[in-house]
Amino acid sequence: MGNKIRLVVLLLVIVFCSLTLSAWAQNSTKGAEFTAQDIQYSYKKNVTTFWGSPEKPVSVQVGQLTIWAPHLEYYQETGLVVASGGVRLEGTDPVMTLTCQQIEATEKQVIATGDVTFDYQDFTGTAARLTYLPPKEWVSLEGDPVIQTENGRISGERIEIDLVKEVVTATGGSKLYLEEVVENQ
């Protein structure tokens, strides 16, 4: 009887986890799909843990966003999602990809660390750390950040991107390289 109760609790947690992640990603209740080699729910700690491997990572599909990682934890009380072990994230609206060693995410903040690379619409970038604030649509890059566009690249100690205003600001030893400079004659 105890195993049946645990199974029901686990299924309810997975449904709750799916609905919460979906709402976080796109403010809807369309759900999420998890694929993993192993799943464990700790009802004492209220944490769901998903295991995969680098060859067969955990996969989470939430709306137009897919995340792959060898290890993922979801903390129900705080809404914190931690994906680690080499993470890949892809989105279709807007089109984007991000790879890094670890992502910690809530509905208010996403932090990607360790060999961060990304492609987003018209630019690509690298950094040691990327912080994204969804409510403000604002990105900060630290740790030798570089952003590359079709026309050149910008670097500095810190780069901030305001996605609403479409403004990139580099500070601290900043450099700008332009592929082509047009001279006035």
Secondary structure by P-SEA (a helix, b strand, c coil): caaaaaaaaaaaaaaaaaaaaaaaacccccbbbbbccbbbbcccccbbbbbbcccccbbbbcccbbbbccbbbbbccccbbbbccbbbbbbcccccccccccccccccbbbbccccccccccccccccbbbbbccccbbbbccbbbbbcccccccccbbbbccccbbbbbccbbbbbbcbbbbcc
